[in-house]
Amino acid sequence: MNEFAGYNFLSCYDGKTETIFWKNKAVKGETYYLDNDKIKILRQSIPGFDDAYILFNMGYKVEYDWNKVTTHIRKAKPKKLIVFNDDAHTSLDPEYGFAPNLTHEGIVLSDIIKKLKVKDYIIYDCEYNTNIYYEDIPRSKLRYYDIFTQTWVGGGFDDYKPQETFDWKVCCTNKKPDIHRFLAIMHLCDDPSFKGTYHDMPRKPEMMKMISYTNTHQHYQPPQPTFMMLSEEYKSKVDERFQIFTEAYLNNDLFWDSNDHEKISGEDQIKTIEITGNSFLTVVAETLWDTRTQFWSEKTLKPMYMLRPFIILASPGSLSLIRRLGFRTFSQWWDESYDEEVDHGKRFEKVMKIVDDIRSMTDYDLHVLLKEMKSVLDHNRRHAIEELHKVYLI
């Protein structure tokens, strides 16, 4: 298990022992995922946690043998099963032969539940509105709950404290390439009041046809590429902006404290919270962009923790999901109707209009705004630390 990196696994927990199924290997008796902190959080949040058999999925793929997992659980004869899908769903290639609306995670978990024949079960998924991804799972059996985001609170974030001043008006930090991240950095990269990171060589042909790599509908009602949905006026500026973006990338202006992007991976990305804390506004380029499900992550949690406002580049309805979880957003200061816009090109341009308005403000005016926002910012940090772990949605 030395190669185990905390991903692509199924974890079974019977109340005493955790067994990890990683690819086609298994290890029993050691805790790789379900530590005492997670157990404490889940006991406070999830009804019946201590009375159920627990199954976690973190990116497990259909090419692995999950029948071993089913056999392992069946031996325990569970009367109640609680399942957690703890990462964004991933799309299937048609070559697997499954229905195109299903996902790796949906297929694996649906099949395990079907074969176990356990009637008393609940699935807690870190995406909202995911019933389409599962096979023969009633919507009544699905809940929304995000363990991964919870675990950042009170963990590494505690090493970073909010500050009153800032050097940049706007920031947007990214590692993995994606169309909404690409376009955001291209829009902003030559502004000295902006701090951004991006770790993949810009390629214009890919940009023009790119559908989000996380998009789970690529083979099921696939969206039009975001670039093609931009206004003609916006697209007319792309050639010039692309050249500026490329020069910034080649000059290493978009790397974060290292020219080796492999060093900016995994939990080390938490350190980009320093950039968040040193900026007025964070443009959060979330994990999902052009899907029909809603999702948020530690990316949005960073500005909350640092007492900073945020705007999200995410799938429609994601800002509404954040409010339903008990957070407050910023409609008092700018137009948040972008969250309701299902046209990805229009949604992107609406967000950039707000960002441009903020970039045009003076540092003094932005400091005044921070003071006006204080009650909202304080609430979000306090809610993230004290209350978020208690919230799940039906």
Rosetta blueprint (number, residue, H / E / L):
1 M L
2 N L
3 E L
4 F L
5 A L
6 G L
7 Y L
8 N L
9 F E
10 L E
11 S E
12 C E
13 Y E
14 D L
15 G L
16 K L
17 T L
18 E E
19 T E
20 I E
21 F E
22 W E
23 K L
24 N L
25 K E
26 A E
27 V E
28 K E
29 G L
30 E L
31 T L
32 Y L
33 Y L
34 L L
35 D L
36 N H
37 D H
38 K H
39 I H
40 K H
41 I H
42 L H
43 R H
44 Q H
45 S H
46 I L
47 P L
48 G L
49 F H
50 D H
51 D H
52 A L
53 Y E
54 I E
55 L E
56 F E
57 N E
58 M E
59 G L
60 Y L
61 K L
62 V L
63 E L
64 Y L
65 D L
66 W L
67 N H
68 K H
69 V H
70 T H
71 T H
72 H H
73 I H
74 R H
75 K H
76 A H
77 K L
78 P L
79 K L
80 K E
81 L E
82 I E
83 V E
84 F E
85 N E
86 D L
87 D L
88 A L
89 H L
90 T L
91 S E
92 L L
93 D L
94 P H
95 E H
96 Y H
97 G L
98 F L
99 A L
100 P L
101 N L
102 L L
103 T E
104 H H
105 E H
106 G H
107 I H
108 V H
109 L H
110 S H
111 D H
112 I H
113 I H
114 K H
115 K H
116 L H
117 K L
118 V L
119 K L
120 D E
121 Y E
122 I E
123 I E
124 Y E
125 D E
126 C L
127 E L
128 Y E
129 N L
130 T L
131 N H
132 I H
133 Y H
134 Y L
135 E L
136 D L
137 I L
138 P L
139 R H
140 S H
141 K H
142 L E
143 R E
144 Y E
145 Y L
146 D L
147 I H
148 F H
149 T H
150 Q H
151 T L
152 W L
153 V L
154 G L
155 G L
156 G H
157 F H
158 D H
159 D H
160 Y L
161 K L
162 P L
163 Q L
164 E L
165 T L
166 F L
167 D L
168 W E
169 K E
170 V E
171 C E
172 C E
173 T E
174 N L
175 K L
176 K L
177 P L
178 D L
179 I H
180 H H
181 R H
182 F H
183 L H
184 A H
185 I H
186 M H
187 H H
188 L H
189 C L
190 D L
191 D L
192 P L
193 S L
194 F E
195 K E
196 G E
197 T E
198 Y L
199 H L
200 D L
201 M L
202 P L
203 R L
204 K H
205 P H
206 E H
207 M H
208 M H
209 K H
210 M L
211 I L
212 S L
213 Y L
214 T L
215 N L
216 T L
217 H L
218 Q L
219 H L
220 Y L
221 Q L
222 P L
223 P L
224 Q L
225 P L
226 T H
227 F H
228 M H
229 M H
230 L L
231 S L
232 E H
233 E H
234 Y H
235 K H
236 S L
237 K L
238 V H
239 D H
240 E H
241 R H
242 F H
243 Q H
244 I H
245 F H
246 T H
247 E H
248 A H
249 Y H
250 L H
251 N L
252 N L
253 D L
254 L L
255 F L
256 W L
257 D L
258 S L
259 N L
260 D L
261 H H
262 E H
263 K H
264 I L
265 S L
266 G H
267 E H
268 D H
269 Q H
270 I H
271 K H
272 T H
273 I H
274 E H
275 I H
276 T H
277 G H
278 N L
279 S E
280 F E
281 L E
282 T E
283 V E
284 V E
285 A E
286 E L
287 T L
288 L L
289 W L
290 D L
291 T L
292 R L
293 T L
294 Q E
295 F L
296 W L
297 S L
298 E H
299 K H
300 T H
301 L H
302 K H
303 P H
304 M H
305 Y H
306 M L
307 L L
308 R L
309 P L
310 F E
311 I E
312 I E
313 L E
314 A L
315 S L
316 P L
317 G L
318 S H
319 L H
320 S H
321 L H
322 I H
323 R H
324 R H
325 L L
326 G L
327 F L
328 R L
329 T L
330 F L
331 S L
332 Q L
333 W L
334 W L
335 D L
336 E L
337 S H
338 Y H
339 D H
340 E H
341 E L
342 V L
343 D L
344 H H
345 G H
346 K H
347 R H
348 F H
349 E H
350 K H
351 V H
352 M H
353 K H
354 I H
355 V H
356 D H
357 D H
358 I H
359 R H
360 S L
361 M L
362 T L
363 D H
364 Y H
365 D H
366 L H
367 H H
368 V H
369 L H
370 L H
371 K H
372 E H
373 M L
374 K H
375 S H
376 V H
377 L H
378 D H
379 H H
380 N H
381 R H
382 R H
383 H H
384 A H
385 I H
386 E H
387 E L
388 L H
389 H H
390 K H
391 V L
392 Y L
393 L E
394 I L
